[in-house]
Amino acid sequence: MSVLPPPPQQRPQPHAQHPYPRPHRHPPSSRWAVLCVVLLAEVMDLLDATITGVAAPAIAADLGGGREVTQWLQAGYTLPFAALLITAGRLGDRFGRRRLFLVGAAGFTAASALCALAGGPGALIAARALQGAFGALLLPQGFGIIKETFPEAELGRAFGLFGPVMGLCAVGGPVLGGLLAGADLFGTGWRLVFLVNLPLGLAAVAGAARWIPRGKPDPGLRLDVPSMLLAGAASAAVVFPLVQGPELGWPVWSLVLAAAGPAGFVLFGRLQRRRPSPLVEPSLLANRAYTGGMWVALVFYASFTGLMLVLSLFLQGPLGLSPQGAGYSVAPMALGIALSAGPAGSLARRHGRVVIQSGIVLTALGLVLLAASADAAVDGRRLVPGTLVTGLGMGLVIPPLFDVILAGVAEAEVGSASGVLDAVQQLAGALGVALLVTVWTAFADHGATAATALSATALTTLVLLAAALALSVRLPRHARA
């Protein structure tokens, strides 16, 4: 999942070391049709993420399973997404981007149908994992397809459409999620939030088959399967104990597994230095500016994703709002992101990491307002100042963050570095949900009021933001041109 990603024209995609062939025979009408198909796939993924976050409490209430179901709805998607994302770009080079795009779009659509048909929490989480896996195959192919299709002179115009479209999805997604989850159209209830993917996915498959050109695969390209499996296992080892540990009373195995996760990532880093075709350029792992930026991205996106779900739990639980009411209540945060994200890119080109640091501070101020207003909240309106200011701060961070981080890497490393950052962003979402929902539940289960639990969660998020601010001094001073 991504919300308002940095402008694609400033984010080279994974595996840039394999040059894209330049287009020769694609007429203008076909080129723009290809762009529409790729944008449709991006919209499908982003809407699914924002819609599901708002609908999660209603889903858990219907299917049962407790708070861990709301966490696994997010983690079940993001873990396979993060594990496969770095490899997916290379799979596109190996087997052809058009083929992988079709497989990803068709699989994502089928998995969405399985989500809508799920009769229990286990089946739904398994279907969400399939969504994440197919989404990881789908999304990295789009940028390569556009670069294959458009001439150099038109690439700026093509990539320039991503920002407004993604911004519209970020603003409208929470509201749409609430409306769909509460509409109960034809008795579908929350299942409509997954059914909405079916027409989008079918259109993407049909459009890809009709307009996306057939590229030339590279059958000689080697795939680093051991590294991919290790990265996935380490990610699961970190997240699983945070989700299930509190429910089971923190058994010894959960603590051992939690310690094994970071150790797995250390082993992954060492393995990259020995592999003939590594998933991550080994020189990146020795780059202090880049690794510091990875930590900033991990902590910041964990804060954002976890807080959004806790807000949905607070609004639909103790406050008793409907899914529609919860969607409207979190919309000011998305609106704040959209308002500040527009000028954030140009500000970052002039002032670099100072813009990101200012955004982190503004986000923290919004959380203070949110914590202060929790006691007086009888509906979502009292939370608007806090959510709006929080969104304004996030909007200053999200668009330029990757550009500033990538300024510290060599040109030949940009593709690998960008792919790793995308995977870190997805892993951060799973970690943030697991951590902050655990904090929320711990206070609520020990007799604290809902307002106190929300304030404690907001203050925990403040600690994470303070860590991100401290780590940000290692970022390059200026964004990448």
HELIX and SHEET records of a PDB file:
HELIX    1   1 PRO A    8  GLN A   10  5                                   3    
HELIX    2   2 PRO A   28  LEU A   63  1                                  36    
HELIX    3   3 ARG A   67  PHE A   95  1                                  29    
HELIX    4   4 ARG A   97  LEU A  117  1                                  21    
HELIX    5   5 PRO A  121  THR A  149  1                                  29    
HELIX    6   6 GLU A  152  GLY A  160  1                                   9    
HELIX    7   7 PHE A  162  ALA A  183  1                                  22    
HELIX    8   8 LEU A  185  GLY A  187  5                                   3    
HELIX    9   9 GLY A  189  ARG A  191  5                                   3    
HELIX   10  10 LEU A  192  LEU A  195  1                                   4    
HELIX   11  11 ASN A  197  TRP A  211  1                                  15    
HELIX   12  12 VAL A  225  LEU A  248  1                                  24    
HELIX   13  13 VAL A  252  GLN A  272  1                                  21    
HELIX   14  14 PRO A  282  LEU A  285  1                                   4    
HELIX   15  15 ARG A  288  GLN A  316  1                                  29    
HELIX   16  16 PRO A  323  HIS A  351  1                                  29    
HELIX   17  17 ARG A  353  SER A  373  1                                  21    
HELIX   18  18 GLY A  380  LEU A  383  5                                   4    
HELIX   19  19 VAL A  384  LEU A  406  1                                  23    
HELIX   20  20 GLU A  411  GLU A  413  5                                   3    
HELIX   21  21 VAL A  414  ASP A  445  1                                  32    
HELIX   22  22 ALA A  450  LEU A  471  1                                  22    
HELIX   23  23 SER A  472  ARG A  474  5                                   3    
END                                                                             
